[in-house]
Amino acid sequence: MLVDRHDDHDVDDWLDEERPIQDDRLRLIFTCCHPTLGVEAQMALTLRLVCGLTTRQIAQIFLVSEETMAARVTRAKKKISAARIPYRVPDSDELPERLSAVLAVVHLLYTTGHTDPTSDELTCREFTTGAIELARHLLALMPDEREVRGLLALLLLTDAKRETRIDAAGRLILLEDQDRGLWDRAAIAEGTALVWEALRGGRPGRYAIQAAIAALHCEVSTYAETDWPQIVRLYDALNQVWPSPVVALNRAVASSMARGPRAALDEIARLESEPCLVGYRYTHAAKADFFRRLGRTV
């Protein structure tokens, strides 16, 4: 549940009378994302105290154990107390230095609502809807920030497929099997327009590139028409601005569609030694699918 709350202080102490940020939830997120803390600590603390995610959900996001994440949140709270960090809504000129963490918080809130492996329900509309609303407020607050446009585009394009992701029994429907006629065309049109705006004016950021990938999936009428070589190139660009094993894994999946599963298996083999991917369910799922497509079922 998206709530305005925290553990040790009264929420009113965080809020000033003069406020450049009109949405109370967004104000709390900017307040909690204090630059004195490390970026991961900012995100974890904000997701826990402001957005209402459980420690287990946050641990899943960061691909660590629940115990490890609990310890991180505790250390962040202690640092706030020891350093006497004030719970004060930042002024307008302080917002840019906090923007990266705020964008990540909104994105991770949506991601948790989109697919939550810790819950009996695969999706949580409260989280996804709340994240899109926060992204809209953020765009109204900082309309010149291209990555804000990129984030909102990414969420809209992802959310456009929500009605076709799950069957009546609650099982995921593969992208290739989804009924594209049921996708939200208004959301796709809005998201695609935002992608073009986010890509203009220099080197794009991680959200703009992710949104461009999402747009390529949405703009074709059939799965067979998907421009996989272009998606691979976009993943290469994404890995330049946001290098991570998960990005490399997604690139391997796209590469398997562009070049065949055998070559992609070599990429997976190189990634399997990454600590955060050892128990990652999508690593095993991707590898199993590559073997299936090669006719190796044992």
C-alpha positions as CSV (number, residue, x, y, z in Angstrom):
1,M,0.0,0.0,0.0
2,L,1.3,3.4,-0.9
3,V,1.2,5.4,2.3
4,D,2.7,8.6,3.8
5,R,4.4,7.1,6.8
6,H,7.8,6.5,8.5
7,D,8.8,4.8,11.7
8,D,10.5,7.3,14.1
9,H,9.2,10.8,13.4
10,D,5.9,12.6,12.9
11,V,5.2,13.2,9.2
12,D,4.3,16.8,9.9
13,D,7.9,17.4,11.0
14,W,9.0,16.7,7.4
15,L,6.7,19.3,5.8
16,D,7.3,23.0,5.5
17,E,4.7,25.7,4.7
18,E,6.6,26.9,1.6
19,R,6.7,23.9,-0.7
20,P,7.8,23.7,-4.4
21,I,6.4,20.1,-4.6
22,Q,2.6,20.0,-4.6
23,D,2.1,16.3,-4.2
24,D,2.5,15.2,-0.6
25,R,3.8,11.7,-1.5
26,L,6.4,13.1,-3.9
27,R,7.5,15.6,-1.2
28,L,8.1,12.8,1.2
29,I,10.0,10.8,-1.4
30,F,12.3,13.8,-2.2
31,T,12.7,14.4,1.6
32,C,13.7,10.8,2.3
33,C,16.1,10.6,-0.7
34,H,18.8,12.6,1.2
35,P,22.1,12.9,-0.6
36,T,24.1,12.2,2.7
37,L,23.0,8.6,2.4
38,G,24.2,6.2,-0.3
39,V,21.9,5.9,-3.3
40,E,20.8,2.3,-2.5
41,A,20.2,3.4,1.1
42,Q,18.1,6.3,-0.1
43,M,16.0,4.0,-2.3
44,A,15.6,1.2,0.2
45,L,14.6,3.6,3.1
46,T,12.1,5.5,0.9
47,L,10.5,2.3,-0.5
48,R,10.1,1.0,3.1
49,L,9.0,4.1,5.0
50,V,7.2,6.2,2.3
51,C,6.0,3.7,-0.2
52,G,5.0,0.9,2.2
53,L,6.9,-1.9,0.6
54,T,7.9,-4.8,2.9
55,T,11.6,-5.6,3.6
56,R,11.1,-8.8,1.6
57,Q,9.8,-7.0,-1.4
58,I,12.7,-4.6,-1.3
59,A,15.2,-7.4,-1.0
60,Q,13.8,-9.0,-4.1
61,I,14.2,-5.8,-6.0
62,F,17.9,-5.5,-5.0
63,L,18.5,-9.3,-5.4
64,V,19.7,-9.7,-1.8
65,S,18.5,-11.7,1.2
66,E,15.8,-10.2,3.4
67,E,18.2,-10.2,6.3
68,T,20.8,-8.2,4.3
69,M,18.2,-5.6,3.3
70,A,16.9,-5.3,6.9
71,A,20.4,-4.6,8.0
72,R,20.8,-1.9,5.3
73,V,17.6,-0.1,6.3
74,T,18.6,-0.2,10.0
75,R,22.1,1.2,9.1
76,A,20.5,4.0,7.1
77,K,18.2,4.9,10.0
78,K,21.1,5.0,12.4
79,K,23.1,7.2,10.0
80,I,20.3,9.6,9.9
81,S,20.1,9.8,13.6
82,A,23.9,10.0,14.2
83,A,24.4,12.6,11.5
84,R,21.4,14.6,12.7
85,I,20.1,14.8,9.1
86,P,17.0,17.1,9.2
87,Y,13.7,15.9,7.9
88,R,13.1,18.9,5.7
89,V,11.5,19.2,2.3
90,P,14.3,20.3,-0.1
91,D,14.2,23.6,-1.8
92,S,13.8,23.8,-5.6
93,D,17.5,24.2,-6.2
94,E,18.2,21.0,-4.2
95,L,15.8,18.8,-6.3
96,P,18.2,17.9,-9.2
97,E,20.8,16.2,-6.9
98,R,18.0,14.0,-5.6
99,L,16.3,13.3,-8.9
100,S,18.2,10.1,-9.8
101,A,17.2,8.4,-6.5
102,V,13.6,9.7,-6.8
103,L,13.2,8.3,-10.3
104,A,14.6,5.0,-9.2
105,V,12.1,4.8,-6.3
106,V,9.1,5.5,-8.6
107,H,10.4,3.0,-11.1
108,L,10.9,0.3,-8.4
109,L,7.5,1.0,-6.9
110,Y,6.0,0.3,-10.3
111,T,8.2,-2.8,-10.9
112,T,7.0,-4.3,-7.6
113,G,3.4,-3.7,-8.5
114,H,3.9,-5.1,-12.0
115,T,5.4,-8.4,-10.9
116,D,5.7,-9.2,-7.2
117,P,7.1,-12.7,-6.6
118,T,6.6,-12.3,-2.8
119,S,2.8,-12.1,-3.1
120,D,0.1,-14.5,-3.9
121,E,-1.2,-11.9,-6.4
122,L,1.2,-11.4,-9.3
123,T,0.3,-7.7,-9.6
124,C,-0.7,-4.8,-7.4
125,R,-2.6,-2.1,-9.2
126,E,-2.3,0.3,-6.2
127,F,1.5,0.3,-6.7
128,T,1.4,0.6,-10.5
129,T,-1.2,3.3,-10.5
130,G,0.5,5.1,-7.7
131,A,3.8,5.1,-9.5
132,I,2.3,6.4,-12.7
133,E,0.6,9.2,-10.8
134,L,3.9,10.1,-9.1
135,A,5.7,10.2,-12.5
136,R,3.1,12.6,-13.8
137,H,3.5,14.8,-10.8
138,L,7.3,14.7,-11.2
139,L,6.9,15.7,-14.9
140,A,4.8,18.7,-13.9
141,L,7.4,19.6,-11.3
142,M,10.5,19.2,-13.5
143,P,9.2,19.4,-17.1
144,D,12.6,20.1,-18.6
145,E,14.2,16.8,-17.3
146,R,14.4,14.3,-20.2
147,E,14.7,11.3,-17.8
148,V,11.5,12.2,-16.1
149,R,9.8,12.0,-19.6
150,G,11.6,8.7,-20.2
151,L,10.4,7.2,-16.9
152,L,6.8,8.2,-17.5
153,A,7.0,6.8,-21.1
154,L,8.4,3.6,-19.8
155,L,5.6,3.1,-17.2
156,L,2.9,4.0,-19.7
157,L,4.2,1.7,-22.4
158,T,4.6,-1.2,-19.9
159,D,1.2,-0.6,-18.3
160,A,-0.5,-0.5,-21.7
161,K,-0.2,-4.3,-21.8
162,R,-1.7,-5.0,-18.4
163,E,-5.0,-6.5,-19.5
164,T,-3.2,-9.2,-21.6
165,R,-0.4,-10.3,-19.2
166,I,-2.4,-12.8,-17.1
167,D,-4.9,-15.5,-18.0
168,A,-8.1,-16.3,-16.0
169,A,-6.1,-18.7,-13.8
170,G,-3.6,-16.0,-12.9
171,R,-0.8,-17.3,-15.0
172,L,1.5,-15.1,-17.0
173,I,0.9,-15.0,-20.8
174,L,4.0,-14.7,-22.9
175,L,4.4,-11.6,-24.9
176,E,4.2,-13.5,-28.2
177,D,0.8,-15.0,-27.2
178,Q,-0.8,-11.7,-26.0
179,D,-3.8,-10.3,-27.8
180,R,-2.4,-6.9,-29.0
181,G,-5.8,-5.7,-29.9
182,L,-6.5,-5.4,-26.2
183,W,-3.5,-3.2,-25.5
184,D,-4.2,0.4,-24.4
185,R,-3.5,2.4,-27.6
186,A,-4.0,5.8,-25.9
187,A,-1.3,4.9,-23.4
188,I,1.0,3.7,-26.2
189,A,0.5,6.9,-28.2
190,E,1.3,9.0,-25.1
191,G,4.2,6.9,-24.1
192,T,5.7,6.9,-27.6
193,A,5.5,10.7,-27.9
194,L,7.3,11.0,-24.6
195,V,10.0,8.6,-25.8
196,W,10.8,10.9,-28.8
197,E,10.9,13.9,-26.5
198,A,13.2,12.1,-24.0
199,L,15.6,11.0,-26.8
200,R,16.1,14.5,-28.2
201,G,18.9,16.7,-27.1
202,G,22.0,14.6,-26.4
203,R,22.9,11.2,-25.0
204,P,19.8,9.6,-23.6
205,G,19.6,8.2,-20.1
206,R,18.5,4.8,-18.8
207,Y,14.8,5.4,-18.6
208,A,14.6,6.9,-22.1
209,I,16.5,3.9,-23.6
210,Q,14.3,1.4,-21.7
211,A,11.2,3.3,-22.9
212,A,12.5,3.1,-26.5
213,I,12.8,-0.7,-26.1
214,A,9.3,-0.8,-24.8
215,A,8.0,1.3,-27.7
216,L,9.6,-1.0,-30.2
217,H,7.6,-3.9,-28.7
218,C,4.4,-1.9,-28.7
219,E,4.5,-0.3,-32.2
220,V,4.3,-3.6,-34.2
221,S,1.1,-5.4,-34.8
222,T,2.5,-8.9,-34.4
223,Y,5.3,-10.5,-32.4
224,A,7.0,-11.7,-35.5
225,E,7.5,-8.1,-36.7
226,T,9.6,-7.1,-33.6
227,D,12.8,-5.4,-34.6
228,W,15.2,-7.6,-32.4
229,P,18.5,-6.3,-33.9
230,Q,17.4,-2.7,-33.0
231,I,16.5,-3.9,-29.5
232,V,19.9,-5.5,-29.1
233,R,21.6,-2.2,-30.1
234,L,19.4,-0.4,-27.6
235,Y,20.5,-2.8,-24.8
236,D,24.1,-2.1,-25.8
237,A,23.4,1.6,-25.3
238,L,21.6,0.9,-22.0
239,N,24.6,-1.1,-20.8
240,Q,26.8,2.0,-21.5
241,V,24.8,4.3,-19.3
242,W,23.5,1.7,-16.7
243,P,25.8,-1.3,-16.7
244,S,24.3,-4.2,-14.7
245,P,24.1,-8.0,-15.0
246,V,20.3,-7.8,-15.4
247,V,20.7,-5.5,-18.4
248,A,23.2,-8.0,-19.9
249,L,20.7,-10.8,-19.2
250,N,18.0,-9.0,-21.1
251,R,20.4,-8.3,-23.9
252,A,21.1,-12.0,-24.1
253,V,17.4,-12.8,-24.5
254,A,17.1,-10.2,-27.2
255,S,20.2,-11.5,-28.9
256,S,18.7,-15.0,-28.9
257,M,15.8,-13.7,-30.9
258,A,18.0,-11.8,-33.3
259,R,20.8,-14.3,-33.8
260,G,19.4,-17.6,-32.4
261,P,19.6,-19.3,-29.0
262,R,23.0,-21.0,-29.4
263,A,24.9,-17.7,-29.4
264,A,22.9,-16.4,-26.5
265,L,23.8,-19.5,-24.4
266,D,27.4,-18.3,-24.5
267,E,26.3,-15.0,-23.1
268,I,24.3,-16.7,-20.4
269,A,27.3,-18.9,-19.5
270,R,29.3,-15.7,-18.9
271,L,26.6,-14.2,-16.7
272,E,25.9,-17.2,-14.5
273,S,29.0,-16.4,-12.3
274,E,27.5,-13.0,-11.4
275,P,26.5,-13.4,-7.7
276,C,23.2,-11.5,-8.0
277,L,22.1,-13.8,-10.9
278,V,22.9,-17.1,-9.3
279,G,19.5,-17.6,-7.8
280,Y,17.7,-15.1,-10.1
281,R,14.6,-16.9,-11.6
282,Y,14.8,-15.1,-14.9
283,T,18.4,-16.4,-15.5
284,H,17.2,-20.0,-15.2
285,A,14.0,-19.3,-17.2
286,A,16.0,-17.7,-20.1
287,K,18.5,-20.6,-20.2
288,A,15.7,-23.2,-20.2
289,D,13.9,-21.4,-23.1
290,F,17.2,-21.4,-25.1
291,F,17.5,-25.1,-24.6
292,R,13.8,-25.6,-25.5
293,R,14.3,-23.8,-28.7
294,L,17.3,-25.9,-29.6
295,G,15.3,-29.0,-29.0
296,R,17.2,-30.0,-25.9
297,T,14.6,-30.8,-23.3
298,V,16.6,-33.1,-21.0
